[in-house]
Amino acid sequence: MEAVVLAGGAGKGLKAITGGKPKTLIPIAGKYVIEYVIDVLLKNNIDNVVLVTDRPSNFEDVTIKYGGKIKFDIRKQRGTEVIGAILTAEDELSKGAILFYGDTIVKSDALRMLINTYFEFNEPVILVVPEEDVRLYGAVKVSDEGLVRNIIEKPKEALEGYYAYGGIAILNRELIELMRSFNSLDKAINYYIDRGGRIRAAIWGGLWIDIGYPWNLLEAIYHVLNELRESRIASKAKISSKAIIEGPVIIEEGAFIDHNAIIRGPAYIGKNVMVGANTFIRPYTSIELESSIGSYVELVWSSIQPYATIGRASFLGYSVVGPRAVIEPYVYTKLLVEPERIGIKAIREYKRRREYFKIGSFIGYKARVKSYLTLEPGTLIS
């Protein structure tokens, strides 16, 4: 089989962080989002990939890295939105190629289940996942027999009894032709079903993250780093003898860890990252390529994107800092929040039998945060 991976678009929810670049090229623990998709394909023995993007040149390093394992066909997207990307590869999708949204992080077993369902019933199939709030995704109604009844693309209100569309599907020629006619994914699917067509739902209850908003990066970091079982420290990393490394960590080559810094894993320290003296890097923190973390800083469960700078004595938790952003010294993020009050998806934690919701701040591409600021939960600075 072959796959069609939709890789273009910054996404409205992440545009401030990416600076307009494709969100599939956001790094998580040293790997682009799209690399996690490619790994899932390889684990299912799929080595022919049509990569659809509006910026083909941005993906050259990905194709070089995986060129010995996968045959890539990079295509510039025709048209706009998801439907335009789908129709760019309509020939392959009409013949049963796997449609895979490039911002979807799942276990390889999810794709294997979808493929098995397709061959078992010889009918189109889409991945659906249980999700409390389907407003951010396509909402899919599934019958007791496991058939799709209808789909609503990003409904305006919460719907009970619906699954979220999981971003992976195997279609057929008739569905693709209907998509071309309607210029719409959901209208084509609903028309196909109304005329008697059958589409199977592969219900997946495991790991599934749609990278659409900054807090999705925090969810992804948790799951990626949680799989670390041992530390991997590059021989060319420079770590002070007075630094403390606890738990599983990845420290890449060229990284510098100064005196009395504490790295408590699971955590990721990227290539050429500098961590200053007396800084505390707490679990589920991912510091990407060439970032600089000053002295006496504390970071917890955060994504620090490439070339960012965090100034002395700042505290950032449950936050995302965009590429080349600058946090000046003595910046503090508040964390505790009631998520429904500010309209974001906070991280739920349980400590001492109590439930807490935490979320920090989101600092955009090349943004600067002035010294001594206290940032309220959910603050976006772009």
Stockholm file with secondary structure:
# STOCKHOLM 1.0

chainA/1-382         MEAVVLAGGAGKGLKAITGGKPKTLIPIAGKYVIEYVIDVLLKNNIDNVVLVTDRPSNFEDVTIKYGGKIKFDIRKQRGTEVIGAILTAEDELSKGAILFYGDTIVKSDALRMLINTYFEFNEPVILVVPEEDVRLYGAVKVSDEGLVRNIIEKPKEALEGYYAYGGIAILNRELIELMRSFNSLDKAINYYIDRGGRIRAAIWGGLWIDIGYPWNLLEAIYHVLNELRESRIASKAKISSKAIIEGPVIIEEGAFIDHNAIIRGPAYIGKNVMVGANTFIRPYTSIELESSIGSYVELVWSSIQPYATIGRASFLGYSVVGPRAVIEPYVYTKLLVEPERIGIKAIREYKRRREYFKIGSFIGYKARVKSYLTLEPGTLIS
#=GR chainA/1-382 SS CCEEEECCCCCTTTHHHHTTSCGGGCEETTEEHHHHHHHHHHHTTCCEEEEEESCGGGGHHHHHHHTTTCEEEEEECCSSHHHHHHHHTHHHHHTTCEEEETTEEECHHHHHHHHHHHHHHTSCEEEEECCSCGGGSEEEEECTTSBEEEEEESCSSCCTTCEEEEEEEECCHHHHHHHHHHTCHHHHHHHHHHTTCCCEEEECCSCEEECCSHHHHHHHHHHHHHTCCSCEECTTCEECTTCEEESSEEECTTCEECTTCEEESSEEECTTCEECTTCEECSSEEECTTCEECTTCEEESCEECTTCEECTTCEEESCEECTTCEECTTCEECCBCCHHHHTSCCEEEEETTEEEEECCCEECTTCEECTTCEECTTCEEC
#=GC SS_cons         CCEEEECCCCCTTTHHHHTTSCGGGCEETTEEHHHHHHHHHHHTTCCEEEEEESCGGGGHHHHHHHTTTCEEEEEECCSSHHHHHHHHTHHHHHTTCEEEETTEEECHHHHHHHHHHHHHHTSCEEEEECCSCGGGSEEEEECTTSBEEEEEESCSSCCTTCEEEEEEEECCHHHHHHHHHHTCHHHHHHHHHHTTCCCEEEECCSCEEECCSHHHHHHHHHHHHHTCCSCEECTTCEECTTCEEESSEEECTTCEECTTCEEESSEEECTTCEECTTCEECSSEEECTTCEECTTCEEESCEECTTCEECTTCEEESCEECTTCEECTTCEECCBCCHHHHTSCCEEEEETTEEEEECCCEECTTCEECTTCEECTTCEEC
//
